């Protein structure tokens, strides 16, 4: 029986390549595509798939947030993360949030098929590399992270920024001016040693702050 897959990736060439790749398998088929987190969530609400193949870097919501929302409405639907982000940094947070596996986009074709079929069959997939790190304890947390230096309000702003919320909307939510939010953002960037909202999002995902 053909397994139906929803792919969520903002790069059309990636979606096309995977569609062509899986078309030759005979048992796996991409039957729906989404280019953003919002599109993915809309499809998940109204359709049913044997697997969601989800990228971490999306234009509106980060992949971890999309994963959490999918699991809230469809906890039984398997989600396999398919990302360029470092497995060592992001696989554990993704698995903790309910992903059935984590697959790097640089993986060879046979490993992609193994991961997809493993998850579709109801099991969890962990790459040999990550499994080795988990067994050796190298995936455990390191020294005290920079975000522990943030105030409670700075942490609130950080989490909202990581979800793609605008400065204006954050100001309305927290009942402060846009200028104040901008000041918070500058402090957060400095304390965390990052330079952009994309890096803030990556930091939040890496440290499982949300």
Secondary structure, DSSP 8 states (H G I E B T S, - for coil): --EEEEEE-S-HHHHHHHHHHHHTTSSEEEEEEESSHHHHHHHHHH---SEEEE-S--SSS-HHHHHHHHHHH-TTS-EEEEESS-HHHHHHHHHHTT-SEEEETTS-HHHHHHHHHHHHTT--B--HHHHHHHHHTTTS--S--GGGGS-HHHHHHHHHHHTT--HHHHHHHHT--HHHHHHHHHHHHHHHT--SHHHHHHHHHHTT--
